[in-house]
Amino acid sequence: MKNSLILKFAILSLSFVIISCKREQVGIKIIGKEDVVSDTLIFNSKDTIITHGVIDSVFLSPYQKHTFTLNGSEPTAFNLREKGGILNIYNTEFVVYNVRYDEDDPNNEKYENAEINLMSCVMIDSFLIFEKKFENQLKDPNELRKIITEISGKKNGNYKTYYDERQELIEGGDYDTLNTLDGFEFKKIGKDKIFIEKFWDYDMNDNIPEEITVRTRKDHTTRQEKILKAIISDKDFLANAKIWKNKFYIVDIRDY
């Protein structure tokens, strides 16, 4: 009887360890196409999902290699960590951009960083999209042609200027393909990437709040700024940029 009780206790203890160590599943977005009614995906040769609409979701175990087939295709593998991301089954391109929140307290002064005018832009179709503040600088046709030549050779269609020639090497890779905004306002991602690991805060179709609440020190005297990131399809970003003319400057490279 004593040995039996010890055995039962050992089994229960083992079960507790197994349950406790099991990681919660991570949600990923499946991005389809507007002209495709639904897709059939089979994950890890066992779980079948039929998508409904352009954006659907699936939950999978993190820190594992997963496979999927799309409408009977050969299996495609991707690695999933804890952040989730986008399963980009049709090689859709996206733009990740900053969402800035400023503290609304007239009694506090706004903290002004030393302004470093490093320029960046993205190319969507035949259009280059810049921040509005660079408009005058881009009136120089020679400067613009230089940017067009360089960005045309980029895989994802991103361009930025550097402090000096060594900066790109110091950052550990090509800005065009790294999953970071690196201090800039927006960046294009997704070209030929089946899985894009999440480095943004607001997913596609999320409602982006106009106000957020953050904790600050009681004795702070400068207005705080909080920067979050959102993701949108590149076509929607281009459409918005054409409307928000006070924020963006657009160049059609066909004119050059």
N, C-alpha and C positions, 0 to 999 in steps of 0.2 A: 504493500500500500504506500509506503513511504517513497519508494522508487518511482511509482506511478505518479504521485503528486509532483515529485521533482521534475519528471519528464513533461507533465502538462504545463508546469510553470515555465520550463525552458521554451516550449513551443509558443506559449503566449508572449513571452519576452521577445522571441525572434520575430513574431508577427508584428509586435509593436515597433520594433526597429525597422522592419521593412516598410510599414505604413508611414512611419515618421520620416524616413529618408526619401519617400516618393515625391518627386518634384511636381508642382502644379503645372498643368499644361499651358502652353503659350499660344495666344491667338495671332494668326497671320491673315492678312487680307489677300484675297484672290482677285486680281484685276483682269477682267475679260475685255470684250470688244462690244461696242454699241450695236453693231450689225449681226452679232451672234446671240441667238435667243438663250442658249444654255450650253454648258460644257460638262463633260463627264470626266472627273478626275478620280483615279484610284491611288490612294496613298499606301505605301509600304505593302503593296500587293494584297491588301485586305479591306481597307476602308474606302468606300465609294461615296463621292459627293457629286451631286448634280447642281451646278450653279444656277442662280436665278438673278439676272441682271448683270450689270457691269462689275459691281463690287459684291463679293461674298466673303465668308470667313470660314476658317477651319482652326481647330485647336490640336496642337501636337506637343509631344514631349520635348523639352529643351535639352541642349547638350547632346544631341544625337544627329546622326546622318539619316536623312529621310529620302525616299524616292517617290516619284509620282509618274503616272502616265496621263496623257491628255488625249481624250477621244481615241483610245487604242494605240497611241504612239509607243515608241520605245521608252523605257524608264529613264527619268532624269533625276539626278541626285543633287541634294543641297544640304548644307549644315545649318542647324538651328541652335542659336544660343538663347539667352534669357530675355532678350529685348523684343523678339518677334520681328515683324517686318512685312514686306510685300512679296507675294509670289506673282511674278511678272510674266504670265504665260504667253503674252503676245508682244513682248518687248516694247511695251508702252514707255514713253519718256515722261518724266515728271520734273517739277521744279520745287525745291525746298526753299522757303523764304522766312525771314524774320518777322515775328509779330512783337512789336514793342509796346510796353506798358509804362507810362510815366506816372509818378505819384501826383495826385491832384491835391496838393496842399500849398496854397499861396504864401504861407508863412515860411516855407523852406525854399532856399535857393537851389536852382538846378545845377548839378555838378557838371562842369564842362570838361570833357577829355580834350587833350591836345589833338587837334584834327590832323589826321594823316590821310591825304587824298590819294589812296591807292584805288585805282579804278578796276572794276570787274564788269563783265557782261555775259549774257548767254545768247546763243544763236538758236532760234526756233524757226524752222522753214527758212525763208530768206531774210529774216528780220533779226537784227541785233538789238537787245534790250539793255539799256544802261539806267543808272540812277539819274534823275533829272539834273542833279548838281553838276554833271559833267558835260552838259549840252554845249557850253561855249568852247570848251577844250576840243570837242569833236567837230567843230566847224572847220578845223584844219584838215583838208582832204588827205594830206600825206600821213597824218596820224591815224586817220580812219582806215586808209588802205593797209597800213601796217597791221592794224588789229584784225582786219578782214583776212589777210594772208595767214596770220598766226592761228586764228580761231578755226579757220577752214580745215586745218590739219589736226584738230582736236577730236578725239573719239566722242565725247559727250557734248561738245559745243560750249565749253567754258573758257573764259579768258580772264586773266587778272595781271596787274602790274606787280612788281616786286620791289622791295627796298634796294636790293642789289642782285647781281647775278648768282650769288651763293645762297640766297634765301630758299629757293626751291629745293636745293639739296639738303639744307638744314631741316626743312619740314618733313623730310623722309619720303618723298614721293611726288608724283605729278598731281597738282591741284585739281586738274580736270577729272581725275578718276577717284580721288579720295572722298570718303564719306564724311565730309566736314565742310562747313561754310567758311571756316578759317577767318572769322571776323568780318566777312562780307555779307551783303544783304540777301542774296539769292543765288541759287546754283542749280544746274540741270543734271539729273541723274537718270539711270535706268537703261541706257543703251546696251543691248546685248547681255543684260543681267537677268538671270532667271529669278534669283532671290536677292532682295535688297534689305539688308539688316537695318532696323529702325534706328535713326538718330534724330528724329523729330518728335514733337510733343503732340501735335494735332494731326490725326489721320484724315484721309480724304473723306469728305461728307460730314466731318465733325462740325458742330456749331462752335465757332470761335467766339468766346465771350468778349464783350467790349470792356469789361472790368474784371480784375482778379484781386484777391486778397493775399497780401504777403506780410510776413512779420518783420518789424523794424525795431531798432533800439529806441527807447523812449526819448533819449537825449539827442537823437540825430537832427541835424539842421540842414541837410541837403536833401533835395528831392531824389527819391530812389527810382531806378529804372530796372525793369525786369524784361528780359528778352527770351521769348519762347520761339519754337519753330513749327511751321505748318507745311504740309505737302499738298500739291495740286497737280493736275495733268498739265503738260507743257502747253497744250492748245488753250486751256482755260486761263493759264497765266498770261499768254499772249493777248487773249481777248480782254482780260482785265487791264493789262498795261496800256492797251489802246484807249481805254476809257479813262484811266487815272493819269491824265497827261500832266498833272502837277507833281507826280511822283516819278514818272519814267520818261526816258527819251528813247525813241525807236528810230532805227536806221534800216532802210531797205537796201541790202547789198546789191540788188539789181541796178541801182542807180549809180554804182561805181564799177 
